[in-house]
Amino acid sequence: MFLDMGLSSVLVQLCAARSDGVLWRNGCVVGGASNPASFLALIKYGVGWYVVVGMLFLLSFPAGFFFLRSDPSLDYSFWLAPWGLLVLATGMQMPLQPLLSSLEGAGHIAEVYGIRLVGVVTGSLLAWSILLSGGSIWAASMMPLSAVFCVSVWLLVKRRGLLLQVYKAPALQNGEWRQTVWPLQWRGAAGWLSGYAQVFVHVPILYKMQGAVAAGKMGVTMTVINTLSVVSLAYPVSKVPGLVACVARSDWQGLKRLFTQVWQVSFAMYGLGALCVFGLALILNQSLIGSRLLPLPQVALLLVAVGFYHLATVLGIYIRSHLVDPLVRTSLIAAGLTMSLSVMAASFWGSMGNVLVILLVNALVYLPLTLLVLRRVHHDRCKDA
């Protein structure tokens, strides 16, 4: 998340604007009313960025080694090789991300989500096979490894011509990068880092304050609930090209209708999924699997807390579809409060303290401030009109 710097979401937005009118044939760009060269240059910039940060990401191997080695109760010979494979697989996955994001922004949503689904299903099958055969934490690498394999095969078979076009495309001009890409990217980076602080920073904090068991329960529970949120965000994310197109045409009524549908469907998906997750946690409460989760009251509070965060995220998608990102201050305030309060809460009340911090910050700070930003965007739009 740190090295991505929000570029994947920025590429979806900018490619949605630049690909309007671009014509495609056999997976390649063949012209159109807009400027195809500008569209291809943007993809080339994204690929170059992710190749560099993919190599930088490999430095997380020694960083993670020293962080995990600090706990003497963990035998590093057990986790060292699986950790190395996970870092390597994730680093290899990163250069593929801009191609997926760019095609998603260009409207090839079914194709992009289809190959992602194939990768997820393949990775899940491999992970469960390794777990059932006693492979333990080696299973953690299966998702990124399967993504690398599936996306690479798809690109070579279906999009080889586009890869060649991107390779031959002119570089993005510095002036264009400064004016168009960077203003959105640094704001996106702040938002992504704030998202990490609001969602996943509790795991390393609990690891240091309460030990590996408490951190593990928080990590597993938060991963399940965050996955629910990510799945529920799939529908809003798939509508980003449509939202951006409405903004570009100043079709405010169309934008309102589309976004009303988007937030209602997404929040209904999250609510239904939350009931299913809590019901499953209730059924598994006395089992070995259930013991890996947080206690039931904390699971319930965490589902509500992430619900507030999820709604604010959906509103953020709408705001950023205007090709502006005024949410940086809001994200940083929420992240700063979450991190500072979580350290104190974890030391006194353990995981329950972290859950309450997530709930209070998202309900009383993050969502209300996001609504204020949304109101300001609407006011500025009416003033410009």
C-alpha positions in Angstrom: 0.0 0.0 0.0 2.9 2.4 0.8 4.7 1.8 -2.6 1.5 1.8 -4.6 0.9 5.4 -3.6 -2.7 5.1 -4.8 -1.7 4.9 -8.5 -3.9 1.9 -9.2 -7.1 3.8 -8.3 -5.8 6.9 -10.1 -5.2 4.9 -13.3 -8.8 3.7 -13.3 -10.1 7.3 -13.0 -7.7 8.8 -15.6 -8.0 6.0 -18.1 -11.8 6.2 -17.8 -11.4 9.9 -19.0 -8.8 9.3 -21.6 -10.2 6.2 -23.2 -13.5 7.8 -24.1 -13.9 7.2 -27.9 -10.9 4.9 -28.2 -11.5 2.0 -30.6 -10.3 -1.5 -29.9 -9.7 -4.5 -32.2 -8.3 -7.9 -31.2 -7.2 -6.5 -27.8 -5.3 -3.6 -29.3 -6.0 0.2 -29.6 -6.7 1.1 -33.2 -7.6 4.7 -33.0 -10.7 6.7 -32.1 -12.0 10.2 -31.4 -9.7 10.8 -28.4 -5.9 10.6 -28.3 -4.8 7.0 -28.1 -1.2 7.9 -27.7 -1.9 9.8 -24.5 -3.9 6.8 -23.2 -1.0 4.4 -24.0 1.6 6.8 -22.5 -0.4 6.8 -19.2 -0.3 2.9 -19.1 3.4 3.0 -19.8 4.0 5.4 -17.0 2.0 3.0 -14.7 4.0 0.0 -15.7 7.3 1.8 -15.2 6.3 2.9 -11.8 5.3 -0.5 -10.7 8.4 -2.2 -12.0 10.5 0.1 -9.9 8.4 -0.2 -6.7 8.1 -4.0 -7.3 11.9 -4.2 -6.9 11.8 -1.9 -3.9 9.2 -4.1 -2.4 11.7 -6.9 -2.1 13.4 -4.8 0.6 10.5 -5.7 2.9 12.0 -9.2 3.2 14.8 -8.1 5.6 12.5 -5.5 7.2 10.0 -8.2 8.0 12.7 -10.6 9.1 14.0 -8.2 11.8 10.5 -7.3 12.9 9.3 -10.9 13.3 12.7 -12.1 14.7 12.2 -9.7 17.6 9.8 -12.2 19.2 12.0 -14.9 20.7 9.1 -17.3 21.0 8.9 -17.6 17.2 11.3 -20.1 15.5 12.5 -18.1 12.5 13.5 -21.3 10.7 9.8 -22.1 10.5 8.6 -18.9 8.9 11.7 -17.6 7.1 11.2 -19.4 3.7 7.4 -18.9 3.5 7.9 -15.2 4.3 10.5 -14.9 1.5 8.2 -16.6 -1.0 5.3 -14.4 0.0 7.5 -11.2 -0.5 8.8 -12.5 -3.9 5.4 -13.4 -5.2 3.9 -10.1 -4.1 6.8 -8.1 -5.7 6.2 -10.0 -9.0 2.5 -9.3 -8.9 3.0 -5.5 -8.7 4.1 -4.7 -12.3 0.9 -6.4 -13.6 -1.4 -4.1 -11.6 -1.3 -1.1 -13.9 -2.4 -3.1 -16.9 -5.5 -4.4 -15.0 -6.3 -0.9 -13.7 -5.9 0.7 -17.0 -8.2 -1.8 -18.8 -10.7 -1.5 -16.0 -10.8 2.2 -16.5 -11.1 1.8 -20.2 -14.4 -0.1 -19.7 -13.1 -3.7 -20.0 -14.6 -4.5 -16.6 -16.0 -8.0 -17.3 -12.6 -9.1 -18.7 -10.6 -7.7 -15.9 -12.8 -9.0 -13.1 -13.0 -12.3 -14.9 -9.3 -12.9 -14.8 -9.1 -11.6 -11.2 -11.8 -14.2 -10.3 -9.8 -16.9 -12.0 -6.7 -16.0 -10.0 -8.6 -15.8 -6.7 -10.3 -19.2 -7.3 -7.0 -20.8 -8.3 -5.2 -19.3 -5.4 -7.9 -20.4 -2.9 -7.8 -24.0 -4.2 -4.0 -24.1 -3.9 -4.1 -22.5 -0.5 -6.7 -25.0 0.8 -4.7 -27.9 -0.7 -1.6 -26.9 1.0 -3.4 -26.3 4.4 -5.1 -29.8 4.2 -1.8 -31.4 3.3 0.0 -29.9 6.3 1.8 -27.1 4.4 0.8 -24.6 7.0 1.9 -21.0 6.3 3.2 -21.8 2.8 -0.4 -21.3 1.9 -0.1 -17.6 2.3 1.9 -17.3 -1.0 -0.6 -19.1 -3.1 -2.9 -16.1 -3.8 -0.2 -13.8 -5.2 1.5 -16.7 -7.1 -1.7 -17.7 -8.8 -2.4 -14.1 -9.7 1.0 -13.7 -11.3 0.5 -16.9 -13.3 -3.1 -16.3 -14.4 -2.6 -12.6 -15.3 0.6 -13.3 -17.1 -0.9 -16.1 -19.2 -3.9 -13.9 -20.0 -1.8 -11.0 -21.1 0.4 -13.1 -23.3 -2.5 -14.9 -25.0 -5.2 -12.1 -25.2 -3.3 -8.8 -24.8 0.1 -9.4 -26.4 -0.6 -6.7 -29.0 -1.4 -4.2 -26.3 1.8 -5.0 -24.4 3.7 -4.2 -27.6 1.8 -1.0 -28.1 2.6 0.1 -24.5 6.3 -0.8 -25.0 6.5 1.4 -28.1 4.3 4.2 -26.7 6.0 7.6 -26.0 6.8 8.5 -22.4 4.4 10.6 -20.4 5.6 14.2 -20.5 6.8 15.7 -17.3 4.5 18.6 -17.5 1.5 16.3 -18.0 2.6 14.1 -15.1 2.9 17.1 -12.8 -0.4 18.6 -13.8 -2.6 15.5 -14.2 -1.2 12.4 -12.5 0.8 13.5 -9.5 -1.9 15.8 -7.8 -4.2 12.8 -7.7 -1.5 10.2 -6.9 0.0 11.8 -3.8 -3.5 12.3 -2.4 -4.3 8.8 -3.3 -1.2 7.7 -1.5 -2.2 9.5 1.7 -5.6 7.9 1.5 -4.2 4.4 1.0 -1.8 4.8 3.9 -4.6 6.2 6.1 -6.7 3.2 5.1 -3.9 0.9 6.3 -3.8 2.8 9.6 -7.5 2.6 10.0 -7.9 -1.1 9.1 -4.7 -3.2 9.6 -2.3 -1.3 11.8 -4.0 -2.8 14.8 -2.4 -6.2 14.1 1.3 -5.1 14.5 0.2 -2.9 17.5 -1.4 -5.9 19.3 1.6 -8.0 18.3 3.9 -5.7 20.2 1.5 -4.9 23.1 -0.3 -8.3 23.7 1.6 -10.9 21.8 1.2 -13.1 18.7 -2.1 -14.8 19.8 -4.1 -11.6 20.2 -2.6 -10.2 17.0 -3.4 -13.4 15.1 -7.1 -13.2 16.2 -7.4 -9.6 15.2 -5.6 -10.3 11.9 -7.9 -13.2 11.0 -11.1 -11.4 12.0 -10.1 -8.2 10.3 -9.1 -10.0 7.1 -12.5 -11.8 6.9 -14.5 -8.5 7.5 -12.2 -6.5 5.2 -12.7 -9.1 2.5 -16.4 -8.7 2.9 -16.0 -4.9 2.5 -13.7 -5.4 -0.6 -16.3 -7.7 -2.2 -19.0 -5.2 -1.5 -16.9 -2.5 -3.1 -16.6 -4.4 -6.3 -19.8 -3.0 -7.6 -19.0 0.7 -6.9 -15.5 0.2 -8.4 -16.9 -1.3 -11.5 -19.1 1.8 -12.0 -16.2 4.3 -11.7 -15.8 4.6 -15.6 -19.6 5.4 -15.8 -19.4 7.9 -12.9 -16.4 9.6 -14.5 -18.1 9.7 -17.9 -21.2 11.4 -16.3 -18.9 14.0 -14.7 -17.1 14.6 -18.0 -20.4 15.2 -19.8 -21.8 17.3 -16.9 -24.7 14.8 -16.7 -25.5 15.5 -13.1 -28.9 13.8 -13.1 -27.4 10.7 -14.7 -24.6 10.9 -12.1 -27.1 11.1 -9.2 -29.2 8.1 -10.5 -26.1 6.0 -11.0 -24.6 6.7 -7.6 -27.8 6.2 -5.8 -28.0 2.8 -7.3 -24.3 2.2 -6.5 -24.3 3.0 -2.8 -27.6 1.2 -2.2 -26.4 -2.0 -3.8 -23.0 -1.9 -2.1 -24.3 -1.2 1.3 -27.0 -3.9 1.0 -24.2 -6.3 0.0 -22.2 -5.4 3.0 -25.2 -5.6 5.4 -26.2 -9.1 4.1 -22.6 -10.2 4.2 -22.2 -8.9 7.8 -25.2 -11.0 8.9 -23.7 -14.1 7.2 -20.2 -13.5 8.8 -21.7 -13.1 12.3 -23.9 -16.1 11.8 -20.9 -18.2 10.8 -18.9 -16.9 13.7 -21.8 -17.9 16.0 -21.9 -21.4 14.6 -18.2 -21.9 14.8 -17.9 -20.2 18.2 -17.0 -23.4 20.1 -14.9 -24.9 17.4 -11.1 -24.8 16.7 -11.7 -22.5 13.8 -13.9 -20.2 15.9 -11.1 -19.9 18.5 -9.0 -18.2 15.9 -11.4 -15.3 15.8 -12.1 -12.5 18.2 -14.9 -13.1 20.8 -18.4 -12.7 19.4 -19.2 -9.3 20.9 -16.0 -7.9 19.4 -16.8 -9.5 16.0 -20.3 -7.8 16.1 -18.8 -4.4 17.0 -16.1 -4.7 14.3 -18.7 -5.5 11.7 -20.6 -2.3 12.6 -17.3 -0.3 12.7 -16.2 -1.4 9.3 -19.7 -0.7 8.0 -19.2 3.0 8.8 -15.8 2.8 7.1 -17.3 1.0 4.1 -19.9 3.7 3.6 -17.3 6.5 3.8 -15.2 4.6 1.2 -18.2 4.4 -1.2 -18.7 8.1 -0.8 -15.0 8.7 -1.5 -15.4 6.8 -4.8 -18.1 9.2 -5.8 -16.1 12.2 -4.8 -13.0 11.1 -6.7 -15.0 10.4 -9.8 -14.9 14.2 -10.2 -11.1 13.8 -10.8 -10.4 15.6 -7.5 -9.4 14.2 -4.2 -10.2 16.6 -1.3 -10.3 13.8 1.3 -6.6 13.9 2.2 -7.1 15.9 5.4 -10.0 13.7 6.5 -8.1 10.5 5.9 -5.0 11.8 7.8 -7.1 13.0 10.8 -8.9 9.6 11.0 -5.6 7.7 10.6 -3.8 9.8 13.2 -6.5 9.3 15.8 -6.8 5.6 15.1 -3.0 5.0 15.5 -2.5 7.1 18.6 -5.6 5.8 20.4 -5.0 2.2 19.4 -1.6 2.1 21.0 -3.1 3.3 24.3 -6.2 1.1 24.0 -4.3 -2.1 23.2 -2.0 -1.7 26.2 -4.9 -1.4 28.6 -7.8 -3.3 27.1 -6.3 -5.5 24.4 -8.2 -6.3 21.3 -11.5 -4.9 22.7 -9.8 -1.5 23.0 -8.8 -1.6 19.4 -12.3 -2.6 18.2 -13.8 0.4 20.2 -11.3 2.8 18.7 -12.2 1.6 15.1 -15.9 2.0 15.9 -15.6 5.4 17.5 -13.2 7.0 15.0 -15.2 5.7 11.9 -18.6 6.6 13.3 -17.8 9.9 14.9 -15.0 11.3 12.8 -14.3 9.6 9.4 -17.9 9.3 8.1 -19.1 12.7 9.3 -16.0 14.5 7.8 -16.5 12.6 4.5 -20.1 13.8 4.4 -18.9 17.4 4.9 -16.4 17.0 2.0 -19.2 15.6 -0.2 -21.3 18.6 0.6 -18.5 21.0 -0.3 -18.0 19.2 -3.6 -21.6 19.6 -4.4 -21.5 23.3 -3.4 -18.4 23.9 -5.6 -20.0 22.1 -8.5 -23.2 24.3 -8.3 -21.1 27.4 -8.0 -19.1 26.5 -11.2 -22.3 25.8 -13.0 
